[in-house]
Amino acid sequence: MDIRIDDHPEPVAEPRRIFKIWELALLQRDNPSDEVVKKDVAAEVQSILRRLGFYRGDVTGTWDEETRRRSGSGPAMRTSKTR
């Protein structure tokens, strides 16, 4: 995957945003007991996106279509464990 940020309005902040979403949603954990609660991840992503102006909805902790679309993630959020 090639991610270009040189033409982004905030080229320094954008990789941080992308990495934070990757870390929360897609990072494969070495320790399976390192639980990630899907609702907590969704709320954190919504908060970050809202703070950066990419999401205008309420922070609900629900990985809904708007959150998925605004985060730029694929069709489903993958974590090591979900609740």
C-alpha beads as a LAMMPS data file, in Angstrom:
LAMMPS data file: protein, C-alpha beads

83 atoms
82 bonds

1 atom types
1 bond types

-500.0 500.0 xlo xhi
-500.0 500.0 ylo yhi
-500.0 500.0 zlo zhi

Masses

1 110.0

Atoms # bond

1 1 1 0.000 0.000 0.000
2 1 1 1.304 3.441 -0.885
3 1 1 0.008 6.218 1.351
4 1 1 0.893 9.708 0.225
5 1 1 0.611 12.628 2.591
6 1 1 2.646 15.279 0.786
7 1 1 -0.492 16.940 -0.590
8 1 1 -2.492 16.563 2.643
9 1 1 -3.412 19.863 4.403
10 1 1 -1.740 18.538 7.587
11 1 1 1.091 16.278 6.368
12 1 1 2.663 15.879 9.826
13 1 1 -0.559 15.059 11.688
14 1 1 -1.926 12.701 9.028
15 1 1 0.557 9.819 9.525
16 1 1 -0.073 10.011 13.260
17 1 1 -3.817 9.712 12.639
18 1 1 -3.343 6.795 10.253
19 1 1 -0.937 4.999 12.587
20 1 1 -3.240 5.466 15.592
21 1 1 -6.161 3.916 13.686
22 1 1 -3.937 1.060 12.486
23 1 1 -2.599 0.493 15.989
24 1 1 -6.072 0.445 17.545
25 1 1 -7.897 -1.490 14.867
26 1 1 -5.530 -3.672 12.882
27 1 1 -2.362 -4.356 14.865
28 1 1 -1.855 -8.065 15.447
29 1 1 -0.988 -8.604 19.086
30 1 1 1.838 -10.975 20.064
31 1 1 0.096 -11.782 23.322
32 1 1 -3.441 -13.128 22.736
33 1 1 -4.421 -12.136 26.276
34 1 1 -3.799 -8.494 25.342
35 1 1 -7.498 -7.803 24.897
36 1 1 -8.881 -5.044 22.771
37 1 1 -12.509 -4.231 23.432
38 1 1 -14.134 -3.255 20.143
39 1 1 -16.408 -0.661 21.750
40 1 1 -13.418 1.072 23.359
41 1 1 -11.540 1.110 20.062
42 1 1 -14.526 2.530 18.189
43 1 1 -14.974 5.273 20.803
44 1 1 -11.270 6.158 20.652
45 1 1 -11.285 6.305 16.837
46 1 1 -14.449 8.431 16.861
47 1 1 -12.892 10.804 19.423
48 1 1 -9.708 11.191 17.394
49 1 1 -11.590 11.708 14.131
50 1 1 -13.924 14.213 15.789
51 1 1 -11.030 16.164 17.322
52 1 1 -9.345 16.316 13.893
53 1 1 -12.571 17.411 12.180
54 1 1 -13.135 14.210 10.170
55 1 1 -16.181 13.006 12.131
56 1 1 -19.143 15.069 13.294
57 1 1 -21.270 12.377 14.905
58 1 1 -21.568 11.497 18.577
59 1 1 -18.899 9.358 20.198
60 1 1 -20.952 6.210 20.724
61 1 1 -18.408 3.406 20.688
62 1 1 -20.317 1.780 17.830
63 1 1 -18.306 0.854 14.737
64 1 1 -20.991 2.073 12.352
65 1 1 -20.837 2.870 8.643
66 1 1 -20.010 6.551 9.263
67 1 1 -17.081 5.665 11.533
68 1 1 -15.793 3.078 9.052
69 1 1 -16.054 5.496 6.150
70 1 1 -14.456 8.421 8.002
71 1 1 -11.594 6.293 9.338
72 1 1 -10.756 5.034 5.865
73 1 1 -10.711 1.466 7.103
74 1 1 -11.947 -1.591 5.274
75 1 1 -15.383 -3.166 5.568
76 1 1 -14.784 -4.596 9.038
77 1 1 -12.684 -3.701 12.016
78 1 1 -10.381 -6.536 13.079
79 1 1 -9.086 -6.907 16.608
80 1 1 -7.592 -9.770 18.542
81 1 1 -10.746 -10.124 20.649
82 1 1 -14.112 -8.447 20.497
83 1 1 -16.834 -8.101 23.090

Bonds

1 1 1 2
2 1 2 3
3 1 3 4
4 1 4 5
5 1 5 6
6 1 6 7
7 1 7 8
8 1 8 9
9 1 9 10
10 1 10 11
11 1 11 12
12 1 12 13
13 1 13 14
14 1 14 15
15 1 15 16
16 1 16 17
17 1 17 18
18 1 18 19
19 1 19 20
20 1 20 21
21 1 21 22
22 1 22 23
23 1 23 24
24 1 24 25
25 1 25 26
26 1 26 27
27 1 27 28
28 1 28 29
29 1 29 30
30 1 30 31
31 1 31 32
32 1 32 33
33 1 33 34
34 1 34 35
35 1 35 36
36 1 36 37
37 1 37 38
38 1 38 39
39 1 39 40
40 1 40 41
41 1 41 42
42 1 42 43
43 1 43 44
44 1 44 45
45 1 45 46
46 1 46 47
47 1 47 48
48 1 48 49
49 1 49 50
50 1 50 51
51 1 51 52
52 1 52 53
53 1 53 54
54 1 54 55
55 1 55 56
56 1 56 57
57 1 57 58
58 1 58 59
59 1 59 60
60 1 60 61
61 1 61 62
62 1 62 63
63 1 63 64
64 1 64 65
65 1 65 66
66 1 66 67
67 1 67 68
68 1 68 69
69 1 69 70
70 1 70 71
71 1 71 72
72 1 72 73
73 1 73 74
74 1 74 75
75 1 75 76
76 1 76 77
77 1 77 78
78 1 78 79
79 1 79 80
80 1 80 81
81 1 81 82
82 1 82 83
